């Protein structure tokens, strides 16, 4: 039987975002740059824009799992779900920094974050 390992999921609720939450191409480009900066390999990217609000879901499929962004411009709200399987302790602070940089893009007045230990 294969060994079960710990991984980490970073969650963020971004409330009263001051940045325009309809700017999907901006977020896609900036987040991709942040992931590259921290050597997080992007395997694929996909998104969907919801009408009429122009809110979006943006997904990055990563070599270690995924990053999902959901926006509600009419509520000035965004959610971030950043999950990396088999995240070793020495790398966790770097991933936490990447997560914080992504969150800063939204210019949220209130940020609620959680880290969840998952098993893979």
N, CA, C and O atoms as a GROMACS GRO file, in nm:
protein
  480
    1UNK      N    1   0.084  -0.118   0.000
    1UNK     CA    2   0.000   0.000   0.000
    1UNK      C    3   0.088   0.125   0.000
    1UNK      O    4   0.188   0.131   0.072
    2UNK      N    5   0.051   0.224  -0.082
    2UNK     CA    6   0.127   0.349  -0.092
    2UNK      C    7   0.110   0.431   0.035
    2UNK      O    8   0.007   0.425   0.101
    3UNK      N    9   0.214   0.507   0.066
    3UNK     CA   10   0.214   0.591   0.185
    3UNK      C   11   0.122   0.712   0.165
    3UNK      O   12   0.124   0.775   0.059
    4UNK      N   13   0.042   0.743   0.266
    4UNK     CA   14  -0.043   0.862   0.263
    4UNK      C   15   0.042   0.981   0.307
    4UNK      O   16   0.116   0.973   0.405
    5UNK      N   17   0.031   1.091   0.232
    5UNK     CA   18   0.110   1.211   0.260
    5UNK      C   19   0.019   1.328   0.291
    5UNK      O   20  -0.098   1.331   0.251
    6UNK      N   21   0.074   1.425   0.364
    6UNK     CA   22   0.000   1.548   0.393
    6UNK      C   23   0.018   1.647   0.280
    6UNK      O   24   0.124   1.655   0.217
    7UNK      N   25  -0.086   1.722   0.255
    7UNK     CA   26  -0.080   1.832   0.161
    7UNK      C   27  -0.152   1.950   0.224
    7UNK      O   28  -0.210   1.938   0.332
    8UNK      N   29  -0.150   2.064   0.157
    8UNK     CA   30  -0.211   2.184   0.214
    8UNK      C   31  -0.301   2.251   0.112
    8UNK      O   32  -0.267   2.262  -0.006
    9UNK      N   33  -0.417   2.295   0.159
    9UNK     CA   34  -0.507   2.374   0.076
    9UNK      C   35  -0.520   2.511   0.141
    9UNK      O   36  -0.551   2.523   0.259
   10UNK      N   37  -0.496   2.615   0.062
   10UNK     CA   38  -0.506   2.753   0.107
   10UNK      C   39  -0.636   2.811   0.052
   10UNK      O   40  -0.659   2.807  -0.069
   11UNK      N   41  -0.720   2.864   0.139
   11UNK     CA   42  -0.848   2.922   0.098
   11UNK      C   43  -0.852   3.069   0.136
   11UNK      O   44  -0.805   3.108   0.242
   12UNK      N   45  -0.910   3.150   0.049
   12UNK     CA   46  -0.924   3.291   0.078
   12UNK      C   47  -1.060   3.344   0.035
   12UNK      O   48  -1.104   3.320  -0.078
   13UNK      N   49  -1.124   3.416   0.125
   13UNK     CA   50  -1.246   3.491   0.092
   13UNK      C   51  -1.206   3.638   0.092
   13UNK      O   52  -1.162   3.691   0.194
   14UNK      N   53  -1.223   3.703  -0.022
   14UNK     CA   54  -1.179   3.840  -0.041
   14UNK      C   55  -1.302   3.929  -0.053
   14UNK      O   56  -1.378   3.919  -0.149
   15UNK      N   57  -1.322   4.014   0.047
   15UNK     CA   58  -1.445   4.090   0.061
   15UNK      C   59  -1.420   4.238   0.034
   15UNK      O   60  -1.316   4.292   0.073
   16UNK      N   61  -1.514   4.303  -0.032
   16UNK     CA   62  -1.503   4.444  -0.070
   16UNK      C   63  -1.378   4.468  -0.153
   16UNK      O   64  -1.296   4.554  -0.120
   17UNK      N   65  -1.365   4.393  -0.260
   17UNK     CA   66  -1.251   4.408  -0.351
   17UNK      C   67  -1.263   4.540  -0.427
   17UNK      O   68  -1.368   4.573  -0.481
   18UNK      N   69  -1.153   4.613  -0.429
   18UNK     CA   70  -1.152   4.742  -0.498
   18UNK      C   71  -1.109   4.729  -0.643
   18UNK      O   72  -1.133   4.819  -0.723
   19UNK      N   73  -1.044   4.618  -0.678
   19UNK     CA   74  -1.003   4.599  -0.817
   19UNK      C   75  -1.122   4.547  -0.897
   19UNK      O   76  -1.208   4.477  -0.843
   20UNK      N   77  -1.127   4.582  -1.023
   20UNK     CA   78  -1.236   4.542  -1.112
   20UNK      C   79  -1.236   4.390  -1.130
   20UNK      O   80  -1.146   4.334  -1.194
   21UNK      N   81  -1.336   4.324  -1.074
   21UNK     CA   82  -1.342   4.177  -1.075
   21UNK      C   83  -1.391   4.120  -1.206
   21UNK      O   84  -1.421   4.000  -1.213
   22UNK      N   85  -1.401   4.200  -1.310
   22UNK     CA   86  -1.436   4.149  -1.443
   22UNK      C   87  -1.312   4.136  -1.532
   22UNK      O   88  -1.324   4.088  -1.644
   23UNK      N   89  -1.198   4.178  -1.485
   23UNK     CA   90  -1.075   4.182  -1.565
   23UNK      C   91  -1.004   4.047  -1.567
   23UNK      O   92  -0.893   4.034  -1.515
   24UNK      N   93  -1.066   3.950  -1.625
   24UNK     CA   94  -1.014   3.813  -1.621
   24UNK      C   95  -0.876   3.801  -1.687
   24UNK      O   96  -0.790   3.730  -1.635
   25UNK      N   97  -0.854   3.867  -1.798
   25UNK     CA   98  -0.724   3.855  -1.866
   25UNK      C   99  -0.612   3.914  -1.781
   25UNK      O  100  -0.500   3.861  -1.781
   26UNK      N  101  -0.640   4.021  -1.710
   26UNK     CA  102  -0.541   4.079  -1.617
   26UNK      C  103  -0.507   3.977  -1.509
   26UNK      O  104  -0.390   3.950  -1.483
   27UNK      N  105  -0.610   3.921  -1.445
   27UNK     CA  106  -0.586   3.824  -1.338
   27UNK      C  107  -0.512   3.701  -1.390
   27UNK      O  108  -0.421   3.652  -1.324
   28UNK      N  109  -0.551   3.652  -1.506
   28UNK     CA  110  -0.485   3.533  -1.563
   28UNK      C  111  -0.335   3.560  -1.583
   28UNK      O  112  -0.252   3.477  -1.548
   29UNK      N  113  -0.303   3.675  -1.640
   29UNK     CA  114  -0.162   3.709  -1.667
   29UNK      C  115  -0.083   3.728  -1.537
   29UNK      O  116   0.027   3.674  -1.522
   30UNK      N  117  -0.140   3.805  -1.444
   30UNK     CA  118  -0.069   3.833  -1.319
   30UNK      C  119  -0.049   3.707  -1.234
   30UNK      O  120   0.058   3.686  -1.177
   31UNK      N  121  -0.152   3.625  -1.227
   31UNK     CA  122  -0.141   3.502  -1.147
   31UNK      C  123  -0.042   3.406  -1.211
   31UNK      O  124   0.037   3.343  -1.141
   32UNK      N  125  -0.044   3.396  -1.343
   32UNK     CA  126   0.053   3.310  -1.411
   32UNK      C  127   0.196   3.355  -1.380
   32UNK      O  128   0.284   3.273  -1.358
   33UNK      N  129   0.218   3.487  -1.379
   33UNK     CA  130   0.351   3.541  -1.346
   33UNK      C  131   0.392   3.504  -1.203
   33UNK      O  132   0.507   3.470  -1.178
   34UNK      N  133   0.298   3.512  -1.110
   34UNK     CA  134   0.327   3.477  -0.971
   34UNK      C  135   0.361   3.328  -0.960
   34UNK      O  136   0.457   3.292  -0.893
   35UNK      N  137   0.283   3.244  -1.025
   35UNK     CA  138   0.311   3.101  -1.020
   35UNK      C  139   0.448   3.069  -1.079
   35UNK      O  140   0.521   2.987  -1.023
   36UNK      N  141   0.482   3.132  -1.189
   36UNK     CA  142   0.615   3.111  -1.250
   36UNK      C  143   0.726   3.158  -1.155
   36UNK      O  144   0.829   3.092  -1.142
   37UNK      N  145   0.704   3.272  -1.090
   37UNK     CA  146   0.803   3.326  -0.996
   37UNK      C  147   0.837   3.224  -0.886
   37UNK      O  148   0.952   3.216  -0.842
   38UNK      N  149   0.737   3.148  -0.843
   38UNK     CA  150   0.757   3.050  -0.736
   38UNK      C  151   0.776   2.907  -0.790
   38UNK      O  152   0.762   2.810  -0.715
   39UNK      N  153   0.808   2.896  -0.917
   39UNK     CA  154   0.835   2.766  -0.981
   39UNK      C  155   0.722   2.666  -0.964
   39UNK      O  156   0.745   2.548  -0.938
   40UNK      N  157   0.600   2.716  -0.978
   40UNK     CA  158   0.483   2.630  -0.974
   40UNK      C  159   0.442   2.607  -1.118
   40UNK      O  160   0.405   2.702  -1.188
   41UNK      N  161   0.448   2.484  -1.163
   41UNK     CA  162   0.426   2.452  -1.304
   41UNK      C  163   0.277   2.450  -1.338
   41UNK      O  164   0.198   2.377  -1.278
   42UNK      N  165   0.241   2.532  -1.437
   42UNK     CA  166   0.104   2.537  -1.488
   42UNK      C  167   0.092   2.439  -1.605
   42UNK      O  168   0.165   2.451  -1.704
   43UNK      N  169   0.001   2.344  -1.594
   43UNK     CA  170  -0.021   2.247  -1.701
   43UNK      C  171  -0.127   2.295  -1.801
   43UNK      O  172  -0.118   2.268  -1.920
   44UNK      N  173  -0.228   2.366  -1.748
   44UNK     CA  174  -0.335   2.415  -1.834
   44UNK      C  175  -0.411   2.524  -1.760
   44UNK      O  176  -0.405   2.532  -1.637
   45UNK      N  177  -0.481   2.607  -1.835
   45UNK     CA  178  -0.563   2.714  -1.778
   45UNK      C  179  -0.697   2.716  -1.852
   45UNK      O  180  -0.704   2.693  -1.973
   46UNK      N  181  -0.803   2.742  -1.777
   46UNK     CA  182  -0.934   2.753  -1.837
   46UNK      C  183  -1.015   2.855  -1.759
   46UNK      O  184  -0.988   2.879  -1.641
   47UNK      N  185  -1.113   2.916  -1.825
   47UNK     CA  186  -1.198   3.010  -1.753
   47UNK      C  187  -1.336   3.015  -1.817
   47UNK      O  188  -1.358   2.972  -1.930
   48UNK      N  189  -1.428   3.070  -1.740
   48UNK     CA  190  -1.562   3.093  -1.789
   48UNK      C  191  -1.611   3.225  -1.732
   48UNK      O  192  -1.595   3.252  -1.613
   49UNK      N  193  -1.671   3.310  -1.817
   49UNK     CA  194  -1.726   3.438  -1.776
   49UNK      C  195  -1.878   3.424  -1.770
   49UNK      O  196  -1.941   3.379  -1.865
   50UNK      N  197  -1.936   3.464  -1.657
   50UNK     CA  198  -2.080   3.453  -1.636
   50UNK      C  199  -2.150   3.583  -1.677
   50UNK      O  200  -2.105   3.692  -1.644
   51UNK      N  201  -2.259   3.568  -1.750
   51UNK     CA  202  -2.340   3.684  -1.790
   51UNK      C  203  -2.460   3.693  -1.697
   51UNK      O  204  -2.509   3.590  -1.652
   52UNK      N  205  -2.508   3.810  -1.667
   52UNK     CA  206  -2.467   3.940  -1.718
   52UNK      C  207  -2.363   4.010  -1.630
   52UNK      O  208  -2.319   4.120  -1.664
   53UNK      N  209  -2.323   3.948  -1.519
   53UNK     CA  210  -2.238   4.018  -1.422
   53UNK      C  211  -2.092   4.031  -1.464
   53UNK      O  212  -2.020   4.117  -1.413
   54UNK      N  213  -2.048   3.946  -1.556
   54UNK     CA  214  -1.908   3.938  -1.600
   54UNK      C  215  -1.816   3.880  -1.491
   54UNK      O  216  -1.694   3.889  -1.502
   55UNK      N  217  -1.876   3.821  -1.388
   55UNK     CA  218  -1.796   3.746  -1.291
   55UNK      C  219  -1.738   3.626  -1.362
   55UNK      O  220  -1.788   3.584  -1.466
   56UNK      N  221  -1.632   3.569  -1.305
   56UNK     CA  222  -1.567   3.459  -1.374
   56UNK      C  223  -1.517   3.352  -1.278
   56UNK      O  224  -1.501   3.375  -1.158
   57UNK      N  225  -1.494   3.236  -1.335
   57UNK     CA  226  -1.420   3.129  -1.269
   57UNK      C  227  -1.296   3.107  -1.354
   57UNK      O  228  -1.305   3.088  -1.476
   58UNK      N  229  -1.181   3.109  -1.290
   58UNK     CA  230  -1.052   3.092  -1.356
   58UNK      C  231  -0.981   2.976  -1.288
   58UNK      O  232  -0.962   2.977  -1.166
   59UNK      N  233  -0.942   2.878  -1.366
   59UNK     CA  234  -0.879   2.757  -1.313
   59UNK      C  235  -0.739   2.740  -1.372
   59UNK      O  236  -0.720   2.749  -1.493
   60UNK      N  237  -0.643   2.717  -1.284
   60UNK     CA  238  -0.509   2.678  -1.326
   60UNK      C  239  -0.490   2.533  -1.282
   60UNK      O  240  -0.497   2.502  -1.163
   61UNK      N  241  -0.467   2.446  -1.378
   61UNK     CA  242  -0.434   2.308  -1.344
   61UNK      C  243  -0.283   2.304  -1.327
   61UNK      O  244  -0.208   2.334  -1.420
   62UNK      N  245  -0.239   2.268  -1.209
   62UNK     CA  246  -0.098   2.270  -1.174
   62UNK      C  247  -0.040   2.130  -1.169
   62UNK      O  248  -0.114   2.032  -1.155
   63UNK      N  249   0.091   2.120  -1.179
   63UNK     CA  250   0.153   1.988  -1.170
   63UNK      C  251   0.126   1.926  -1.033
   63UNK      O  252   0.130   1.804  -1.018
   64UNK      N  253   0.098   2.010  -0.933
   64UNK     CA  254   0.070   1.960  -0.799
   64UNK      C  255  -0.075   1.964  -0.759
   64UNK      O  256  -0.108   1.920  -0.649
   65UNK      N  257  -0.164   2.014  -0.841
   65UNK     CA  258  -0.308   2.013  -0.819
   65UNK      C  259  -0.375   2.129  -0.890
   65UNK      O  260  -0.381   2.129  -1.014
   66UNK      N  261  -0.427   2.231  -0.816
   66UNK     CA  262  -0.502   2.336  -0.885
   66UNK      C  263  -0.503   2.468  -0.808
   66UNK      O  264  -0.472   2.474  -0.689
   67UNK      N  265  -0.540   2.573  -0.881
   67UNK     CA  266  -0.570   2.704  -0.825
   67UNK      C  267  -0.700   2.748  -0.892
   67UNK      O  268  -0.708   2.752  -1.014
   68UNK      N  269  -0.800   2.779  -0.812
   68UNK     CA  270  -0.929   2.823  -0.866
   68UNK      C  271  -0.963   2.960  -0.809
   68UNK      O  272  -0.949   2.984  -0.689
   69UNK      N  273  -1.009   3.049  -0.896
   69UNK     CA  274  -1.052   3.183  -0.858
   69UNK      C  275  -1.198   3.197  -0.902
   69UNK      O  276  -1.232   3.162  -1.014
   70UNK      N  277  -1.281   3.249  -0.814
   70UNK     CA  278  -1.422   3.276  -0.846
   70UNK      C  279  -1.451   3.420  -0.807
   70UNK      O  280  -1.416   3.462  -0.697
   71UNK      N  281  -1.514   3.497  -0.896
   71UNK     CA  282  -1.544   3.637  -0.865
   71UNK      C  283  -1.693   3.666  -0.880
   71UNK      O  284  -1.762   3.607  -0.963
   72UNK      N  285  -1.740   3.758  -0.796
   72UNK     CA  286  -1.876   3.811  -0.801
   72UNK      C  287  -1.863   3.963  -0.799
   72UNK      O  288  -1.867   4.024  -0.692
   73UNK      N  289  -1.848   4.026  -0.917
   73UNK     CA  290  -1.830   4.171  -0.921
   73UNK      C  291  -1.944   4.249  -0.855
   73UNK      O  292  -1.920   4.352  -0.791
   74UNK      N  293  -2.066   4.200  -0.869
   74UNK     CA  294  -2.181   4.270  -0.812
   74UNK      C  295  -2.179   4.271  -0.659
   74UNK      O  296  -2.249   4.350  -0.596
   75UNK      N  297  -2.099   4.183  -0.600
   75UNK     CA  298  -2.085   4.176  -0.454
   75UNK      C  299  -1.947   4.223  -0.407
   75UNK      O  300  -1.920   4.228  -0.287
   76UNK      N  301  -1.859   4.256  -0.502
   76UNK     CA  302  -1.718   4.289  -0.474
   76UNK      C  303  -1.651   4.176  -0.394
   76UNK      O  304  -1.578   4.201  -0.299
   77UNK      N  305  -1.677   4.053  -0.436
   77UNK     CA  306  -1.634   3.934  -0.364
   77UNK      C  307  -1.556   3.841  -0.456
   77UNK      O  308  -1.590   3.823  -0.573
   78UNK      N  309  -1.450   3.782  -0.402
   78UNK     CA  310  -1.374   3.680  -0.474
   78UNK      C  311  -1.336   3.569  -0.377
   78UNK      O  312  -1.316   3.593  -0.258
   79UNK      N  313  -1.325   3.448  -0.430
   79UNK     CA  314  -1.278   3.332  -0.354
   79UNK      C  315  -1.157   3.275  -0.423
   79UNK      O  316  -1.152   3.268  -0.546
   80UNK      N  317  -1.059   3.233  -0.344
   80UNK     CA  318  -0.938   3.170  -0.396
   80UNK      C  319  -0.922   3.034  -0.328
   80UNK      O  320  -0.934   3.023  -0.206
   81UNK      N  321  -0.896   2.932  -0.408
   81UNK     CA  322  -0.873   2.796  -0.358
   81UNK      C  323  -0.744   2.746  -0.423
   81UNK      O  324  -0.741   2.722  -0.544
   82UNK      N  325  -0.639   2.733  -0.343
   82UNK     CA  326  -0.505   2.698  -0.392
   82UNK      C  327  -0.465   2.569  -0.323
   82UNK      O  328  -0.436   2.568  -0.203
   83UNK      N  329  -0.463   2.459  -0.398
   83UNK     CA  330  -0.438   2.327  -0.341
   83UNK      C  331  -0.317   2.264  -0.407
   83UNK      O  332  -0.310   2.255  -0.529
   84UNK      N  333  -0.223   2.222  -0.325
   84UNK     CA  334  -0.103   2.156  -0.375
   84UNK      C  335  -0.083   2.024  -0.301
   84UNK      O  336  -0.068   2.022  -0.179
   85UNK      N  337  -0.084   1.917  -0.376
   85UNK     CA  338  -0.064   1.784  -0.319
   85UNK      C  339   0.083   1.763  -0.282
   85UNK      O  340   0.173   1.821  -0.344
   86UNK      N  341   0.105   1.682  -0.181
   86UNK     CA  342   0.240   1.642  -0.141
   86UNK      C  343   0.330   1.763  -0.121
   86UNK      O  344   0.444   1.765  -0.167
   87UNK      N  345   0.279   1.864  -0.050
   87UNK     CA  346   0.356   1.986  -0.026
   87UNK      C  347   0.450   1.963   0.092
   87UNK      O  348   0.407   1.949   0.206
   88UNK      N  349   0.577   1.960   0.062
   88UNK     CA  350   0.677   1.936   0.166
   88UNK      C  351   0.697   2.062   0.250
   88UNK      O  352   0.684   2.174   0.201
   89UNK      N  353   0.729   2.042   0.378
   89UNK     CA  354   0.742   2.154   0.472
   89UNK      C  355   0.833   2.266   0.424
   89UNK      O  356   0.796   2.382   0.436
   90UNK      N  357   0.952   2.238   0.368
   90UNK     CA  358   1.038   2.349   0.326
   90UNK      C  359   0.975   2.437   0.218
   90UNK      O  360   1.009   2.555   0.207
   91UNK      N  361   0.885   2.381   0.139
   91UNK     CA  362   0.823   2.458   0.031
   91UNK      C  363   0.698   2.534   0.076
   91UNK      O  364   0.655   2.627   0.009
   92UNK      N  365   0.640   2.494   0.188
   92UNK     CA  366   0.515   2.556   0.234
   92UNK      C  367   0.525   2.707   0.251
   92UNK      O  368   0.433   2.777   0.209
   93UNK      N  369   0.632   2.764   0.310
   93UNK     CA  370   0.640   2.911   0.321
   93UNK      C  371   0.643   2.982   0.185
   93UNK      O  372   0.589   3.091   0.172
   94UNK      N  373   0.705   2.921   0.084
   94UNK     CA  374   0.707   2.981  -0.049
   94UNK      C  375   0.568   2.982  -0.111
   94UNK      O  376   0.527   3.080  -0.173
   95UNK      N  377   0.495   2.873  -0.093
   95UNK     CA  378   0.359   2.865  -0.147
   95UNK      C  379   0.269   2.963  -0.074
   95UNK      O  380   0.182   3.025  -0.135
   96UNK      N  381   0.290   2.978   0.056
   96UNK     CA  382   0.213   3.076   0.134
   96UNK      C  383   0.239   3.216   0.080
   96UNK      O  384   0.147   3.297   0.072
   97UNK      N  385   0.364   3.246   0.044
   97UNK     CA  386   0.397   3.378  -0.014
   97UNK      C  387   0.327   3.397  -0.148
   97UNK      O  388   0.275   3.505  -0.176
   98UNK      N  389   0.327   3.295  -0.232
   98UNK     CA  390   0.258   3.303  -0.362
   98UNK      C  391   0.110   3.329  -0.339
   98UNK      O  392   0.051   3.413  -0.407
   99UNK      N  393   0.050   3.259  -0.246
   99UNK     CA  394  -0.092   3.276  -0.212
   99UNK      C  395  -0.119   3.420  -0.170
   99UNK      O  396  -0.216   3.481  -0.216
  100UNK      N  397  -0.035   3.476  -0.084
  100UNK     CA  398  -0.053   3.614  -0.037
  100UNK      C  399  -0.038   3.713  -0.152
  100UNK      O  400  -0.112   3.812  -0.157
  101UNK      N  401   0.055   3.688  -0.244
  101UNK     CA  402   0.071   3.777  -0.358
  101UNK      C  403  -0.053   3.774  -0.448
  101UNK      O  404  -0.096   3.878  -0.498
  102UNK      N  405  -0.108   3.657  -0.466
  102UNK     CA  406  -0.230   3.644  -0.548
  102UNK      C  407  -0.344   3.722  -0.483
  102UNK      O  408  -0.417   3.794  -0.551
  103UNK      N  409  -0.359   3.708  -0.354
  103UNK     CA  410  -0.466   3.777  -0.281
  103UNK      C  411  -0.452   3.929  -0.293
  103UNK      O  412  -0.552   3.999  -0.307
  104UNK      N  413  -0.330   3.980  -0.287
  104UNK     CA  414  -0.308   4.125  -0.296
  104UNK      C  415  -0.359   4.184  -0.426
  104UNK      O  416  -0.395   4.302  -0.430
  105UNK      N  417  -0.364   4.106  -0.533
  105UNK     CA  418  -0.409   4.156  -0.663
  105UNK      C  419  -0.552   4.211  -0.657
  105UNK      O  420  -0.588   4.299  -0.735
  106UNK      N  421  -0.633   4.161  -0.567
  106UNK     CA  422  -0.775   4.194  -0.562
  106UNK      C  423  -0.805   4.323  -0.485
  106UNK      O  424  -0.917   4.375  -0.492
  107UNK      N  425  -0.707   4.373  -0.412
  107UNK     CA  426  -0.724   4.495  -0.332
  107UNK      C  427  -0.848   4.485  -0.242
  107UNK      O  428  -0.932   4.575  -0.238
  108UNK      N  429  -0.858   4.374  -0.170
  108UNK     CA  430  -0.973   4.350  -0.082
  108UNK      C  431  -0.957   4.427   0.048
  108UNK      O  432  -0.848   4.433   0.106
  109UNK      N  433  -1.067   4.484   0.094
  109UNK     CA  434  -1.066   4.554   0.222
  109UNK      C  435  -1.066   4.456   0.339
  109UNK      O  436  -1.016   4.488   0.447
  110UNK      N  437  -1.121   4.337   0.316
  110UNK     CA  438  -1.123   4.234   0.421
  110UNK      C  439  -1.084   4.101   0.358
  110UNK      O  440  -1.136   4.063   0.254
  111UNK      N  441  -0.991   4.031   0.423
  111UNK     CA  442  -0.942   3.903   0.374
  111UNK      C  443  -0.954   3.800   0.486
  111UNK      O  444  -0.905   3.822   0.596
  112UNK      N  445  -1.019   3.691   0.456
  112UNK     CA  446  -1.030   3.579   0.550
  112UNK      C  447  -0.960   3.460   0.484
  112UNK      O  448  -0.999   3.418   0.376
  113UNK      N  449  -0.858   3.406   0.550
  113UNK     CA  450  -0.784   3.294   0.493
  113UNK      C  451  -0.787   3.174   0.589
  113UNK      O  452  -0.802   3.189   0.710
  114UNK      N  453  -0.771   3.057   0.529
  114UNK     CA  454  -0.762   2.932   0.605
  114UNK      C  455  -0.660   2.843   0.537
  114UNK      O  456  -0.645   2.846   0.414
  115UNK      N  457  -0.590   2.766   0.617
  115UNK     CA  458  -0.503   2.660   0.565
  115UNK      C  459  -0.558   2.529   0.618
  115UNK      O  460  -0.580   2.513   0.738
  116UNK      N  461  -0.580   2.437   0.526
  116UNK     CA  462  -0.636   2.307   0.563
  116UNK      C  463  -0.536   2.198   0.528
  116UNK      O  464  -0.484   2.194   0.416
  117UNK      N  465  -0.509   2.111   0.622
  117UNK     CA  466  -0.424   1.995   0.595
  117UNK      C  467  -0.513   1.891   0.528
  117UNK      O  468  -0.620   1.856   0.578
  118UNK      N  469  -0.467   1.843   0.415
  118UNK     CA  470  -0.538   1.740   0.340
  118UNK      C  471  -0.446   1.617   0.331
  118UNK      O  472  -0.326   1.627   0.358
  119UNK      N  473  -0.500   1.506   0.295
  119UNK     CA  474  -0.422   1.384   0.281
  119UNK      C  475  -0.435   1.332   0.139
  119UNK      O  476  -0.545   1.325   0.084
  120UNK      N  477  -0.322   1.295   0.081
  120UNK     CA  478  -0.321   1.245  -0.056
  120UNK      C  479  -0.249   1.112  -0.062
  120UNK      O  480  -0.237   1.053  -0.170
   0.00000   0.00000   0.00000
